[in-house]
Amino acid sequence: MSMVNVPKNRIVFLCSGGGGNLRFIYLAIMHKLISNAEIVAVVTDRNCAANEFASSVGLPNYVVNVSQDDQSELVEKISGFMPDIIITTIHKILIKSVVTKYKNKLINLHYSLLPSFAGMIGTKPVEAAIQSGCKFSGATVHFVDESVDGGEIITQVAIPILQDDNLADAMNIIFRCGCLAVMSSINHMVLSSGNKLEKKIDVLTVLDRQCLFSGVVDSQINVPDDHFWQWISARSH
């Protein structure tokens, strides 16, 4: 019986900084923790560590102009790679025409339990959660739509915040969980192929805290490996 070659889902990363999520997803694919997917390009709005990493592992990478008035260069570059999934960690708001063109392909990682602290970028939502006395923070992977951080949620992870936590303490855990949530979301998108699948809850211990995921996380990840995570998060936040 002949084997049918199923085309791999093509992933394009949009980045502005250290590329921590890019590094993690690249390794997850290499270790077959993500099903039937490949990173085909990295596109940035400035020269940054994400470009350096992409070049070091042979991934095509490009710096393009991305303004709030004109994102045609970005669209032209993305379109040439015919992506199935676009992971955006770029520090720009994508305009309506871009979001519409890539509907249900654009996903974003936000460091909060959306809709809480929507509209904040980077680690600002975590800082706000700590200052507000929240008992839980977390991360959300969601589809990008025309709203600000209001697209359909794919995966969330709830993470306990302890009384003595500072921003660095919280981000050390939330960054790891965010990477795992992106991985879970990609696997969900690949397996669902646009169809609704039942989501399963997963609990993972991260730095001695029980973290609740709204999607399955592969148990092969060595979450306690600090050297691994230090390398992943280098220059990322």
N, C-alpha and C positions, 0 to 999 in steps of 0.2 A: 504494500500500500504506500503510495507516494505521500510525502509530507507537504502540507500547504505552507508556504512562506507568508506569514502575516506581517504586513508592513509595520515598522516600529513607529510609535507616536513621536512626532518631531517636536522638541522643546526648544524654544528661544528664551533666553534670559535677558531682561532689561535691568541694568545695574547702574548705580552711581558711586558705590563705595568699595568696601573690602571684599565683597563677594562671598561672605560666609555661607549663605544658603546655596550659592552656586557650588562651592567646594563640597558641601555635604551631599547635595543631590548628585553631583558627578561621581563621588565615591559610592553612593548608594546604588547607582546604575552599574558601576563597575563590579560591585559585589552581588549583583542580581537581586537586590532588595526592592527594586522597582521593576515592575513587569513591562516588557515590550516597549521600551522608550529609549530615546537617545537625545543628547543635547547637540543641536546642529549649529548654534551660533550664540554669541554673547554680544549684545549691543549696549553701549554706554553713552552717557551724555557728557562725559569728561574722561580724561586719562586717569585711571584709578587702579587699585589693586586687583579688581576683577579682571581687567585686561591682562595684567601680569600673570595671573593664575591661568587664564584661558590660553595665553601664548605658551605657558610652560607645559601644558598638557595637549597642545595641538588643536585647540578649539578655535575656529574662525571667530575673530572679534573685531569690532568696529566702534569708532567714536563718531557720533553723528550730532548734528544740531537739533536740540529739542527746546523749542520756546512755546509759550502759551499762544502765540499767534500762528506759528507754522511748524507742523510736525510731519510735513510731507516727506522729508528725508528719512525720518524714522519709519514711516509706513513703507516707503520704497525698499528699505533695507530688510525689514521684517518679511515683506511679501515674497521676496526672492527666495526665502527658505521654506515657504509653504508650511508654517507651523500648525500643529494640532493643539499645543498648549504654550501660552506665553506667560512666564512668571515675571511679574514686574516688582522690582525693589528700587525702581528709579525714583529720584527725589523730585519728580515733576507730576503735575496733574495731567492726565491724558485727556485730550479734547474729545468732544462728542463724536466727531467723525471717526476717530481712531477706535473708540470704545464700541461704536456701532458696527464697524467693519469686522472686529474680532470678538463679537458677542459670544459668550460661553467658551471662549478660549483664554481670555485674560484672567489671571488669578493674582491675588495680592496677599501678603502676610502682614497682619496688623497686630501690634503687641498690646492687645487688650481683649476682654470678652465683649466684643461688639454686641449691641450698639453703644456700650459704655465707652467714653473717651474717643468717640469718632472724630475725625478731622485733625488729630494730632499725628505727627510723624516721628519716626525713629523710636527712641526710648521715652519720649515725653509722656505717652499714656501710662507707662509703668511708674514713672515719677509722680504723676498725678494720682494714681491709685494709692501709692504709699502715703502721699501727703493727705489724701482724703480719708485715710484710715480703713481702706478696704481690706477685708479678710482674705479675699481671693483676687488674683490678677490672672493673666493668661495670654493666650495668643489665638488669633482667628485667621483662618485661610478662607477667602471669599472670592466669588466672581466679581470682576470690576464692571460696574455699570455707570450710568450718568450721574448718580448720586455720589456723595463723599462717604466712602466706607459703608455703603448701604446695600451692596450687592448680596446675592444669595450666599449664605454660609455653607461651606463645604465641610470644614473640620474646625472644631474648637477644642482647646485644652484649658482646664481650670487648674490653677496652681495656688496652693496656700501661701499667704504672705504672713510672716511672723513679725512679732512686735518690734524686734530689733533689726529687721532687715533694712539695709540701705539699697540704693539703686543698683550698685554693683552686685550685691548678694542676689537680688531678685533677678537681674538680667542674666546672671550666670546660669540660672535654672530656666528662665523663660526663653533664652536664646536656644538652648538645647531642645526644649519642647517645641519651639517654633519650627526648627528644622525637621523634627519628627512629624509635625503636623503637615508640613508641605509634602513630605514623602507619602504620608497616608492619603493626602488629597490627590496626588498624582496617580497613585494606584487606584483610587476610587474612580477617577475620571477615565483611566484606561480600561478598567473592567466594566464600567457602566456604559461607555460609548453613547452617552446621551440619554440612557434609560435610567429610571429611578431604581436604585438598589437599597435594600435595607441596610441601615448603618448600625454597626455594632459598637458597643462601648468597650473601651480598653483602659486599664489602670496600669501605670508604670511608675516605679520608684525612681525618682531623679534626685540625686543628692539628699537622700534620706527623707524625701517628701513624696507622698502619694499624689500623683498627678492624674487627673481624669480626662481621657481623650474621648471625643465623640466619634472616633473612627479607629480602626485596627492599626496598631503599630507593630512592625516586625520585631519579634523578640530576639533576633540575632544581633541587634545593635548593642554595642558595648557601652551603655550609657555612663557607667562610672569611670571610664577611661579619660582622666583629666588631660593627659598629653594629647590625645586625639582631639578633644574639644578645644584645647588651647590653639592647636594648629588650625582647626576649622574657623575659629572666631578671630584669628589674627587680623587686626586692622579692619574689623567688621562693624564695631559700634563703639 
